[in-house]
Amino acid sequence: MIEGADRALDRWNQNQTREVREASIASYIETGEIDHAAAGIDELEVSIVQAAAAVQIERQVLKPVGLSMDGTVGNSVREAMMMERRESSHGY
């Protein structure tokens, strides 16, 4: 699923201007939804693009600082600490 979502997001990134993408993501962050017409995508693709955007936000922004999209900071911190331990035991 993640690969399919990443492909959908890549297509959207290629087909829309930077301004449209930034406005759509800002709206998504504020409202939790992407307006398909404003984003220039089909209604059916909205959920795929939203899921892909959420995955990228979680992987690239939240996870490095111990947070997750589900809002459970405590669990995220524990997960980050466990990951750090695993990485240090592997010499990363």
Z-matrix of the N, CA and C atoms (Angstrom, degrees):
N
C 1 1.447
C 2 1.517 1 111.26
N 3 1.336 2 116.71 1 -41.54
C 4 1.461 3 119.78 2 -177.95
C 5 1.524 4 110.48 3 -62.16
N 6 1.339 5 117.39 4 -40.23
C 7 1.463 6 120.04 5 178.91
C 8 1.521 7 111.24 6 -63.20
N 9 1.331 8 117.37 7 -42.03
C 10 1.455 9 120.91 8 177.98
C 11 1.520 10 111.76 9 -64.84
N 12 1.315 11 115.72 10 -39.95
C 13 1.462 12 120.21 11 178.41
C 14 1.527 13 110.24 12 -66.77
N 15 1.332 14 116.44 13 -40.65
C 16 1.464 15 119.78 14 177.93
C 17 1.522 16 110.99 15 -63.04
N 18 1.339 17 117.22 16 -39.76
C 19 1.472 18 120.54 17 177.90
C 20 1.526 19 110.81 18 -63.92
N 21 1.331 20 116.90 19 -42.26
C 22 1.469 21 120.64 20 178.84
C 23 1.527 22 110.11 21 -62.79
N 24 1.318 23 116.26 22 -41.86
C 25 1.463 24 119.90 23 179.01
C 26 1.526 25 110.32 24 -67.19
N 27 1.323 26 117.66 25 -39.06
C 28 1.467 27 120.75 26 176.90
C 29 1.526 28 111.02 27 -61.12
N 30 1.351 29 116.64 28 -44.33
C 31 1.474 30 120.41 29 177.48
C 32 1.528 31 110.44 30 -59.80
N 33 1.326 32 115.22 31 -44.29
C 34 1.462 33 119.46 32 -179.72
C 35 1.522 34 110.36 33 -62.81
N 36 1.325 35 116.68 34 -42.68
C 37 1.466 36 120.85 35 178.55
C 38 1.528 37 111.45 36 -61.38
N 39 1.321 38 117.43 37 -37.90
C 40 1.464 39 121.43 38 -179.53
C 41 1.519 40 112.30 39 -74.25
N 42 1.332 41 117.10 40 -32.78
C 43 1.464 42 120.62 41 -172.51
C 44 1.519 43 114.60 42 -93.16
N 45 1.314 44 118.69 43 -11.98
C 46 1.466 45 121.03 44 -177.44
C 47 1.523 46 110.42 45 -117.93
N 48 1.323 47 114.27 46 152.36
C 49 1.463 48 118.67 47 178.19
C 50 1.527 49 109.88 48 -71.36
N 51 1.293 50 115.22 49 160.76
C 52 1.459 51 120.97 50 178.19
C 53 1.531 52 110.86 51 -58.01
N 54 1.328 53 116.25 52 -40.44
C 55 1.463 54 120.88 53 -179.01
C 56 1.532 55 111.31 54 -62.07
N 57 1.334 56 116.42 55 -44.23
C 58 1.464 57 120.76 56 179.49
C 59 1.524 58 109.99 57 -63.89
N 60 1.338 59 116.43 58 -44.60
C 61 1.468 60 120.08 59 -179.48
C 62 1.521 61 111.04 60 -62.95
N 63 1.324 62 117.04 61 -46.88
C 64 1.468 63 120.28 62 -178.54
C 65 1.520 64 111.60 63 -64.04
N 66 1.323 65 117.45 64 -41.52
C 67 1.466 66 120.54 65 178.76
C 68 1.533 67 110.49 66 -65.40
N 69 1.323 68 116.74 67 -39.41
C 70 1.462 69 120.85 68 179.71
C 71 1.523 70 111.43 69 -66.59
N 72 1.336 71 116.97 70 -43.14
C 73 1.465 72 120.66 71 179.71
C 74 1.524 73 109.87 72 -68.14
N 75 1.330 74 118.10 73 -40.10
C 76 1.470 75 120.71 74 177.50
C 77 1.531 76 109.77 75 -61.08
N 78 1.321 77 116.62 76 -42.85
C 79 1.460 78 120.66 77 177.67
C 80 1.528 79 110.69 78 -64.38
N 81 1.338 80 117.23 79 -40.36
C 82 1.469 81 121.73 80 178.39
C 83 1.523 82 110.82 81 -61.83
N 84 1.314 83 116.21 82 -43.66
C 85 1.463 84 120.15 83 179.64
C 86 1.527 85 110.39 84 -63.99
N 87 1.319 86 116.73 85 -39.77
C 88 1.464 87 121.36 86 -178.06
C 89 1.526 88 112.81 87 -75.16
N 90 1.335 89 117.41 88 -41.35
C 91 1.465 90 120.26 89 -172.14
C 92 1.528 91 114.14 90 -108.47
N 93 1.347 92 116.78 91 -18.82
C 94 1.457 93 120.20 92 -176.58
C 95 1.515 94 113.10 93 83.79
N 96 1.329 95 117.11 94 7.39
C 97 1.459 96 121.61 95 179.93
C 98 1.518 97 110.34 96 -139.89
N 99 1.329 98 115.04 97 152.27
C 100 1.458 99 121.07 98 174.30
C 101 1.521 100 107.54 99 -107.94
N 102 1.323 101 116.45 100 127.46
C 103 1.469 102 122.49 101 175.81
C 104 1.523 103 107.17 102 -78.65
N 105 1.328 104 116.90 103 112.85
C 106 1.466 105 120.51 104 -174.56
C 107 1.517 106 112.77 105 -59.04
N 108 1.313 107 117.36 106 -38.82
C 109 1.468 108 119.71 107 -178.72
C 110 1.525 109 110.75 108 -66.81
N 111 1.318 110 116.96 109 -45.30
C 112 1.465 111 120.77 110 179.78
C 113 1.526 112 111.58 111 -67.11
N 114 1.334 113 116.51 112 -32.32
C 115 1.463 114 121.11 113 -178.65
C 116 1.525 115 112.37 114 -82.90
N 117 1.337 116 116.54 115 -13.04
C 118 1.453 117 120.25 116 179.29
C 119 1.515 118 113.83 117 73.77
N 120 1.338 119 116.63 118 33.02
C 121 1.464 120 120.79 119 178.85
C 122 1.524 121 110.05 120 -129.28
N 123 1.311 122 114.80 121 161.36
C 124 1.457 123 121.95 122 177.71
C 125 1.527 124 109.96 123 -67.18
N 126 1.334 125 115.99 124 148.95
C 127 1.470 126 119.82 125 179.01
C 128 1.525 127 112.16 126 -54.24
N 129 1.333 128 116.55 127 -37.31
C 130 1.459 129 120.43 128 -178.62
C 131 1.523 130 112.50 129 -68.67
N 132 1.318 131 116.92 130 -27.61
C 133 1.464 132 120.13 131 -179.78
C 134 1.524 133 113.18 132 -81.12
N 135 1.314 134 117.19 133 -14.67
C 136 1.464 135 120.13 134 -177.44
C 137 1.522 136 111.40 135 -54.97
N 138 1.308 137 117.27 136 -48.98
C 139 1.466 138 119.01 137 -177.01
C 140 1.518 139 111.39 138 -64.79
N 141 1.329 140 117.26 139 -34.89
C 142 1.463 141 120.10 140 178.08
C 143 1.521 142 110.70 141 -67.76
N 144 1.324 143 116.73 142 -45.45
C 145 1.465 144 120.51 143 179.73
C 146 1.530 145 110.23 144 -65.80
N 147 1.332 146 117.35 145 -40.94
C 148 1.469 147 120.22 146 176.94
C 149 1.515 148 110.97 147 -60.53
N 150 1.318 149 116.55 148 -45.71
C 151 1.467 150 120.24 149 179.79
C 152 1.520 151 110.71 150 -62.58
N 153 1.328 152 116.73 151 -43.21
C 154 1.462 153 120.24 152 179.70
C 155 1.520 154 111.00 153 -64.94
N 156 1.329 155 116.49 154 -41.68
C 157 1.467 156 119.73 155 178.53
C 158 1.525 157 110.35 156 -63.46
N 159 1.325 158 116.64 157 -41.69
C 160 1.468 159 120.47 158 179.07
C 161 1.518 160 111.11 159 -63.07
N 162 1.329 161 116.49 160 -41.73
C 163 1.467 162 120.25 161 179.15
C 164 1.519 163 110.20 162 -63.69
N 165 1.327 164 116.93 163 -44.15
C 166 1.459 165 119.51 164 179.97
C 167 1.524 166 111.68 165 -66.14
N 168 1.321 167 117.35 166 -40.65
C 169 1.465 168 120.24 167 178.01
C 170 1.519 169 109.45 168 -61.80
N 171 1.327 170 115.75 169 -44.39
C 172 1.464 171 119.17 170 -179.20
C 173 1.522 172 111.28 171 -64.56
N 174 1.344 173 117.54 172 -46.00
C 175 1.466 174 120.56 173 -177.05
C 176 1.514 175 112.76 174 -69.52
N 177 1.338 176 117.11 175 -41.68
C 178 1.455 177 120.52 176 -170.75
C 179 1.523 178 114.35 177 -93.82
N 180 1.318 179 117.52 178 -25.14
C 181 1.464 180 120.17 179 -174.68
C 182 1.530 181 111.86 180 -113.51
N 183 1.309 182 116.65 181 -53.64
C 184 1.462 183 120.08 182 -171.62
C 185 1.527 184 113.88 183 -79.32
N 186 1.317 185 117.00 184 -48.20
C 187 1.464 186 120.47 185 -173.97
C 188 1.532 187 112.74 186 -59.15
N 189 1.332 188 119.37 187 -40.96
C 190 1.466 189 119.00 188 179.48
C 191 1.530 190 114.03 189 -60.55
N 192 1.327 191 117.00 190 -21.93
C 193 1.467 192 119.51 191 179.38
C 194 1.525 193 112.17 192 -109.02
N 195 1.341 194 116.15 193 15.37
C 196 1.450 195 120.76 194 173.95
C 197 1.514 196 115.86 195 81.30
N 198 1.333 197 117.27 196 22.81
C 199 1.464 198 121.01 197 179.25
C 200 1.514 199 110.39 198 -115.60
N 201 1.332 200 115.90 199 166.50
C 202 1.458 201 120.53 200 175.31
C 203 1.518 202 108.89 201 -143.02
N 204 1.329 203 116.26 202 167.00
C 205 1.465 204 121.74 203 -178.71
C 206 1.520 205 112.22 204 -67.10
N 207 1.321 206 118.24 205 -22.21
C 208 1.458 207 119.17 206 -178.70
C 209 1.523 208 112.53 207 -78.52
N 210 1.318 209 116.91 208 -4.81
C 211 1.458 210 120.85 209 174.56
C 212 1.514 211 115.47 210 79.76
N 213 1.307 212 117.82 211 5.85
C 214 1.458 213 119.54 212 -179.80
C 215 1.525 214 108.95 213 -91.91
N 216 1.298 215 114.48 214 88.37
C 217 1.460 216 120.11 215 -177.43
C 218 1.519 217 110.87 216 -59.96
N 219 1.312 218 117.43 217 -41.77
C 220 1.463 219 120.19 218 -178.79
C 221 1.513 220 112.22 219 -59.43
N 222 1.330 221 117.13 220 -47.50
C 223 1.460 222 120.35 221 177.99
C 224 1.513 223 110.88 222 -64.13
N 225 1.305 224 116.71 223 -40.24
C 226 1.454 225 120.21 224 -179.43
C 227 1.519 226 111.22 225 -65.03
N 228 1.316 227 116.04 226 -40.38
C 229 1.464 228 119.82 227 178.43
C 230 1.514 229 109.67 228 -64.11
N 231 1.326 230 117.24 229 -44.11
C 232 1.469 231 120.46 230 177.43
C 233 1.522 232 111.26 231 -60.23
N 234 1.339 233 116.06 232 -43.81
C 235 1.463 234 119.84 233 178.97
C 236 1.532 235 110.18 234 -62.26
N 237 1.325 236 117.13 235 -43.33
C 238 1.465 237 120.73 236 179.72
C 239 1.523 238 110.75 237 -63.20
N 240 1.328 239 116.49 238 -40.17
C 241 1.459 240 119.60 239 179.03
C 242 1.524 241 110.94 240 -65.81
N 243 1.337 242 116.72 241 -40.26
C 244 1.459 243 120.06 242 178.23
C 245 1.527 244 110.56 243 -64.67
N 246 1.337 245 116.44 244 -40.78
C 247 1.453 246 120.57 245 178.75
C 248 1.527 247 110.26 246 -63.57
N 249 1.317 248 115.98 247 -42.31
C 250 1.463 249 120.37 248 179.18
C 251 1.525 250 110.31 249 -61.26
N 252 1.322 251 116.56 250 -42.69
C 253 1.472 252 120.11 251 177.97
C 254 1.518 253 111.27 252 -61.89
N 255 1.334 254 115.80 253 -43.90
C 256 1.474 255 119.29 254 179.64
C 257 1.517 256 110.52 255 -62.36
N 258 1.334 257 116.45 256 -44.27
C 259 1.461 258 120.53 257 -179.79
C 260 1.516 259 111.74 258 -63.46
N 261 1.332 260 116.64 259 -42.13
C 262 1.455 261 118.84 260 -179.28
C 263 1.531 262 111.42 261 -68.79
N 264 1.329 263 116.80 262 -31.58
C 265 1.466 264 118.97 263 178.69
C 266 1.528 265 110.86 264 -73.61
N 267 1.338 266 117.00 265 -19.72
C 268 1.460 267 121.16 266 177.92
C 269 1.533 268 111.43 267 -97.01
N 270 1.320 269 116.45 268 -2.45
C 271 1.467 270 120.52 269 178.28
C 272 1.509 271 115.25 270 77.59
N 273 1.362 272 118.09 271 26.03
C 274 1.475 273 121.00 272 178.88
C 275 1.496 274 110.97 273 -74.63
